[in-house]
Amino acid sequence: MSRQNSEANLVTFVNPNSPISEAYRTLRTNIQFSSIDHPVQVIMCASAESGEGKTTTISNLAVTYAHEGKNVLLIDADLRKPTLHNVFVTSNRVGLSNLIAGQCALPEVTVETQIDHLSVIPSGPVPPNPSELLGSQRMRAIMKDIRSRYDIILVDTPPVLAVPDSLIVSSLSDGVIMVVQAGKVKSDMVRKVKAGLEHAKARILGVVLNNIKRKENAQFIRYYGSK
């Protein structure tokens, strides 16, 4: 993916004054207000299926936190079909899978982006046992270390209904944002995702309904806080 095409997904970076960028800042603010009594440092993004805008959402949310001056780390925990490295046009030769396997140290897999205060850990090579790696004690130790280094950690994951990886990662997170693309996913699938996350005792912060069409055909996102 070219840098021009990838930057089109980072609207909060290339066009911070747009209505969509403002929607992402509102999402950030809503998360902050929802976590006054229970601070949220690690946020996971979840969806029912691929192609719902989960990676775009979490990437732009990361940019808004970085613009606020937070020290932000964005992790690609989709060890099966990673895409985060395409968004930030970086190598996926080494990443999270190498880190969990003990093949690399944290600084070796952490990539500084062109956005101040925002770093990325790509997924790395696709391993034969993604679920086992993500559910390992080594992964828990890594997350504990990362918490001591960064203000905000955002984690991208595979679709919830496809594989168990997201439910495993949710146990390492302080909160989960569900991303639903308008007109793409049936309501019963969304309910299955919600039930799965609740069964895993994940804290659902709310739902982002994206790709809604306004009358002037502009796309925007809408956030529904969890009650």
CORJO-V328942 format. One record per pair of residues at least 24 apart in sequence whose ideal C-beta (glycine too) atoms are under 8 Angstrom apart, sorted by the first residue. I is the first residue (numbers start at 1). GAP is how many residues later the second one is. If there is no record, write none. Layout:
I,GAP  I,GAP
This chain:
1,85  1,86  1,88  2,87  3,86  6,80  6,81  6,82  6,83  9,46  9,47  9,50  9,51  9,78  10,49  10,50  10,53  10,77  11,49  12,48  12,51  12,52  12,55  13,50  13,102  16,51  19,199  19,201  20,198  20,199  20,200  20,201  21,39  21,43  23,197  23,198  23,199  23,200  24,33  24,36  24,37  24,39  24,40  24,197  25,39  26,197  27,34  27,37  27,150  27,181  27,194  27,196  28,33  28,36  28,37  28,40  30,176  30,193  30,195  31,144  31,146  31,174  31,175  34,141  34,171  34,172  34,191  34,192  35,139  35,140  35,170  38,136  38,165  39,135  40,134  40,135  40,165  41,106  41,109  41,110  41,111  41,112  41,133  42,101  42,105  42,111  42,112  42,113  42,130  42,131  42,132  42,133  43,109  43,110  43,111  43,112  43,130  43,131  43,132  43,133  43,134  43,162  44,110  44,111  44,113  44,122  44,125  44,126  44,128  44,129  44,131  44,132  44,133  44,158  45,109  45,110  45,111  45,112  45,131  45,132  45,134  46,111  46,114  46,120  46,124  46,130  46,131  46,132  46,133  46,147  46,151  47,112  47,113  47,131  47,132  47,133  47,134  47,138  47,146  48,111  48,112  48,113  48,132  48,137  48,141  48,142  48,144  48,145  49,110  49,112  49,113  49,135  49,136  49,140  50,31  50,108  50,109  50,112  51,130  51,133  52,107  52,127  52,128  52,129  52,132  52,133  52,158  53,126  53,128  53,157  53,158  54,102  54,103  54,105  54,125  55,28  55,29  55,32  55,101  56,31  57,120  57,122  57,151  57,153  57,164  58,96  58,97  58,98  58,119  59,25  59,28  59,29  59,97  61,93  61,116  62,56  62,90  62,92  63,52  63,55  65,53  65,86  65,87  65,89  66,49  66,50  66,51  66,52  67,48  67,50  69,48  70,47  70,81  70,82  71,46  71,78  71,79  71,80  71,81  72,45  72,46  72,47  72,78  72,79  72,80  72,81  72,82  73,37  73,46  73,47  73,48  73,73  73,76  73,77  73,79  73,80  73,81  74,44  74,45  74,46  74,47  74,79  74,80  74,81  74,82  75,45  75,46  75,71  75,78  75,79  75,80  75,81  76,44  76,45  76,46  76,47  76,80  77,46  77,57  77,78  77,79  77,80  77,88  77,92  78,45  78,78  78,79  78,80  78,87  79,44  79,45  79,47  79,48  79,51  79,54  79,55  79,79  79,86  80,46  80,50  80,78  80,83  80,85  81,77  82,40  82,41  82,44  83,73  84,36  84,38  84,39  84,72  85,35  85,37  85,38  88,25  88,32  90,30  90,32  91,31  92,30  92,31  92,32  92,33  93,31  93,32  94,28  94,30  94,31  95,26  95,27  95,28  95,29  95,30  96,25  96,26  96,27  96,28  97,26  97,27  97,28  97,29  97,30  97,33  97,36  98,26  98,27  99,25  99,43  100,33  100,34  100,36  100,38  100,39  100,42  101,26  101,32  102,36  106,36  106,39  106,40  106,43  119,31  130,33  130,35  131,32  131,33  131,34  131,37  134,31  134,34  134,35  135,33  139,33  140,32  143,29  160,32  160,33  160,36  160,37  161,28  161,31  161,32  161,35  167,29  167,30  167,32  167,33  167,35  168,32  170,27  170,30  170,32  171,29  171,30  171,31  173,29  173,30  174,29  175,27  175,28  175,29  175,30  176,26  176,27  176,28  176,29  177,28  177,29  177,30  177,31  178,26  178,28  178,29  178,30  179,28  179,29  179,31  180,27  180,28  180,29  180,30  181,28  181,29  181,30  182,27  182,28  182,29  182,30  182,31  183,28  184,27
